[in-house]
Structure formats: structure tokens, C-alpha cells
Amino acid sequence: MIDVGIKELPGVAALYVARGVLFIQLERFEKGEADFATANRLDPGQTSGAVAQGLAQIQQSNLDQALATIRSKLKTHPEDAFLHYLQAQVITQNGAEVGTPQFKEAIAAASRAAQLKPEFVLARDLLGNLYLKSGQLDKSIEQSRLALHDSPSDQEALYHLIQALRKSGRDSKGELPVLVKRLADLRQESRKTEASENKYKLYEPASSAASDTGPTN
């Protein structure tokens, strides 16, 4: 989903930061570092790229330390939406259970991120998931719809919306079949895109190698 966002909004530094964090978590360190560098180049004055770079590295072994780092930065940058989002994300990844103060803190942080930056789809996706887990289905539906308004191809928001509508039993407009088909179509499109990209990656080295040999007589 972040790849889709970057294709649609290639100049948004926060998207590269988010993908960089995911790459680091997958131990694809070179790709993560490249995304952080791109984020810093696109927006040198923002804090999120530099913070996330250090955060992603320490997340591998110590989420508590990562959270302490974010909270420290929030003291000097309380209006940074991405820092609030990262705070919510780390708390969630740290296994906060529904009903605990930690879980409530994650919701509050994600809510603050969305309040500071209403078009912040990643924050709304996280909120949709947290509300779904806690049984706050109306709020999950609301956040998923807001995310889809800004990003119609957001598969995560679609999934959360489908699950919330199913659990609530409030599909009075008969949306579910349409939403399920829409999600299936998007997933199929993503698989095709991924397969096409993988095929290109396999082809490119061969092409380069052939060009390196120079012309033949």
C-alpha cells in the first residue's frame, strides 16, 4: 500500500520514512537506508526521517527504547504528526492489549496524528485497526471511510471496513459484496504489478550484462 502511495505522491517524505521502517523490520537494510535518505532529501527540515532512521535501527532489539526516543522528540516537536503516528505504531507493535493504558495511548497518539494531518492515511489505517480490535466498530468504519476518501485504493482500509461492517451487522445499503469484490480486484492488480516488477528485475541484469559485452561483429 505504501508503494501505491509513493507512486501517486512521489514527493511526500513521510511515505518514504514509513516504507523505510518496514524495510528495516524486514532486515532489508540497504533499501531502508535509501528510503530514509530520500525522505531527508525531499524535506530536509522535517524531523521524522532522521528520527525514524534511528528508531528503525533500535526497534530491532528494544521497542521500549524506541518509544522513549519518540517521546523525547515529541517534547520539542509536539505538532509533528508523523512522530505521533510512530508513537502509536511502536506501542501497537509492542503488544499493547485492548483496554490497557498502553492501548488507549496508542489510540490517542494515532488520533492526534490524524488531527494534525487529516489526510494522513497511515494514521487513519492504524486507527481503523485499533478501533476494530477494541470493538468500537462505528469509529473503525468512520476512519476507514476517511482513509478511502483520500486513498481509494487503500487495501488496508477496505479490509478494516469490510470486517467492521460484518461484525456490526449494519450493512443496510448492501455495500459488502461490492467492497469485497473491490478488495479482491485491488489484490489481483497488486499481484500482477508485483509479478511484472519481479519479471523486470530478472530481465534487467541480463540486459545490462549483454550491453557490457559490447557490439559483436
N, C-alpha and C positions, 0 to 999 in steps of 0.2 A: 504493500500500500504506500509506503514511503517512496518507493521507486516511482510509482504513478504520480505522487505529489511533486516529486522533483522534475519529472517530465513536463508537468503542467506549470510549475512555478520554479524554474531553474535558478532564480535569483534569490530564493528565500534561504538564508543561512541556517535557520532553525531546523529545517528539514535535513540538511547535511549533518548537523550535530546529532539528530535523532538516529539517523542511519549509522553514523559513526559509532554511537554507543552500542547499537545492535551488532555491528561487525566485531567490535571488541569482545562482546559477550560470546560471540561465536568463534572467538580466537582467530579471527581474520584481521590481524593487527595492521598489516600494511594498508588494507582498504579503509580501516577505521581512521588511521592517521591521515590518509589522503582526504577523507571527508572533513575531518577537523580543520585541515589546512585550507580547504575550500571555504568552509564556513568563516574562518578568520579573514580570508581574503575578501569575501563578499561583504562582510560587516566587521571591520577591524575594531570598531568602538564598542561592540557588544561583549558582554561577559560570558555568555553561555558556551561559546566554542571553547574557550580556554578552560572554563570550569569543567565542562563535560569531558574534555580530554583527560584531565587528571582524575576526574570522577570515574570514568570508564576503566581506567587502569587499576584503581584501588577497589572497584566493585568486585573484581575477580576474587578477592580474598576477604574483604571486610566492608560489608554494606553499612555497618554502624559508623565506620569512619567516613564513608561516602556521605552519609546523612549529616554528619557533623560538619563536613566541608560545605555542603549546600546551605545549611542553616547559618553558618558563619558568613557566607557570601550574601545571604538574604538580609542580613543586618545592615549591609551597606548598599544593597540593591533591592529594596523591598518591592519595587514596581516591575521587576523582571519576570515576565510571565513564564518564560522557559525554566527559570530556576524553580518556580513554584511547581511546574509540571514535573521536573526532575525529582523534586522532593516527594511528590505523590507517587511517582513511579518506583522510586527506591523503597519507600515504605511498603508498597504493594509487593514488590519482589522479595522483600524481607519476610514475607509470610504473615502479614497483618490479618488477623481473623475478624470476621464480621462482628460488630458490637463492641470491639475493643477500642480504647482511646487511640491506638495507632491507626486503626481503620478509619475512624472519624477524622483523624488528622489528614489522612490521605485524601479523603473526600473534600475536606476544607481546602487543602492545597491545590487540588485539581480545579475546584470551583473558583478559587482566586485566579488561577491561570486563565480560565475561560472568561472571567470577569474583566481581567486586564486586557485580554486579547480575544474578543468574541469570535473571531474567525479561526481560532486555534483548534483545528480539527483533532489533533492528537490528544489534547486535554479533554475534549468532549468524548472522544472514544474511550478514554480511561474512565471518565465519569459514568458513561453508559454502562461499562463493565462493572464498576463498583456498585452502582445502584442496582444492577441486575443481581449481583451476588447477595446484596442485602435485602432483596425483596421489595425495593422501592421501584416498582415497575413503571408507574406513571413518569417518574423522573428519568428512568432509563430510556423510556420511549421518547421523552422530550429531548434529551441530549443526543440521542441517535438521529432524530429528525433534523436537529440543528446541524449536526455534522454532515448529514447527507445534503442539506441545503447548500453548504459551501463546497462539498466534495461528493457529487452524485455517484462516483464510482468507488466510494469507501466501503470495502467489503466488511470490515470490522463493524462499522456502524449498522450495516444491513443485517449482519448476523445477530447483533445485540437487539435490534428492533424486532426481528423475527422471533427470537427467544422470549422477549418481554411480552409481545402480543400473544404468543402461545400460552405463556404462564398466566397472563391476566385474563384470558378468555374474552377479550374486548375487541375482537376483530369484527366490529359491526359493519364495516364497509367492505368486508371481504378482500382485504389487502393481501393476506398471507400468500395465496397462490401466486400472485403477481410478484411479490417480494422474493419468494423462494426461487422463482424462475429467473428473476433479475440477478440474484446472487449466483445461481448456477451458471448463467451466461457470463458473468464477470470472471468467475473462477476459470471457466473454459478459455476465455480470452487471455487470462493471465498465464495459463499453462501453455497456450500457443505462443505467446510472446516470449516466455522463458525458453521454450524449445527452440524458437527462432534465434534468440540471443546465444544460446549454447552452441547451436549449429554454426553461427558466425564466428564464435570464439575458436571452434575447432578448425574452421576454414582459414582464419586469418594467419596463424603461424605458418601454415603450409604455403599460403600465398606469399608471405614475407620471405620464406626460405627460398621459394622459387625465384623471387626477384633478386635475392642476394647472389645467385649463381651467375647473373649477368646474361646477356644475349648469347644464343648459340648459333653457330653457322651451319 
